[in-house]
Amino acid sequence: MKTRDILGVGAAVLAALALPVAAVAQTAQDKALVDSAKAAGVVGEQSDGFLGFVSGAADPALRSAVAAINAGRAQVYREAAAKSGATPAAAGASAFVNAIQPRIQPGQYYKPNGGGWMRK
């Protein structure tokens, strides 16, 4: 992908992520549950722009919250891709680099492209 294309995808993703929380199917309860799980090292951010489980053990409420937030992100990535002419996968990867990764807090986990879970 050319630099110009990456910048276009990045701009579209950032614009889409600026939507109100309700537009990305994220409730305050889901966000609080996931934020707590991130702090505990159970959930982390992946290079594809989606949340993932660092460890396999998670209760049904947390699994549901992660699924809801990931579904909202998938919608945002589809919309950004449609605006930029890229793929939803490219939009998700761009979101990780430009919007998600900079907000990962110290002690939280993330999974870089092609790698295993790492702690910031």
Residue pairs with C-beta under 8 A, 6 or more apart in sequence:
1 9
1 86
1 90
5 84
5 85
5 86
6 94
8 84
8 85
8 86
9 80
9 81
9 84
9 86
9 90
9 91
9 94
10 94
10 97
10 98
11 84
12 80
12 81
12 83
12 84
12 86
12 91
13 76
13 77
13 80
13 91
13 94
13 95
13 98
13 99
14 95
14 98
14 99
15 80
15 83
16 76
16 77
16 79
16 80
16 83
16 91
17 24
17 76
17 95
17 99
19 76
21 28
21 31
23 72
23 76
24 69
24 72
24 73
24 75
24 76
25 68
25 69
25 71
25 72
25 75
26 68
26 69
26 72
27 68
29 65
30 64
30 65
30 68
30 69
31 65
31 69
33 61
33 62
33 65
34 43
34 51
34 62
34 65
34 66
34 69
37 43
37 58
37 62
37 66
38 44
38 45
38 105
38 108
38 109
39 105
39 107
39 108
41 54
41 55
41 107
41 108
41 109
41 119
42 53
42 54
42 55
42 57
42 58
42 62
43 51
43 52
43 53
43 54
43 58
43 62
43 66
43 109
44 51
44 52
44 53
44 54
44 108
44 109
44 110
44 111
44 117
45 51
45 52
45 96
45 100
45 101
45 104
45 108
45 109
45 110
45 111
46 52
46 96
46 110
46 111
47 93
47 96
47 110
47 111
47 112
47 113
48 89
48 92
48 93
48 96
49 73
49 77
49 91
49 92
49 93
49 94
49 95
49 96
49 100
50 70
50 73
50 74
50 92
51 66
51 69
51 70
51 73
52 111
53 66
54 109
54 117
58 66
73 92
73 95
74 88
74 92
76 91
76 95
77 88
77 89
77 91
77 92
77 95
78 88
78 91
80 86
80 88
80 91
80 94
80 95
81 87
81 88
81 90
81 91
84 91
86 94
93 113
101 110
104 110
104 120
105 120
106 120
107 119
107 120
108 119
108 120
109 117
109 118
109 119
109 120
110 117
110 118
110 120
111 117
111 118
112 118
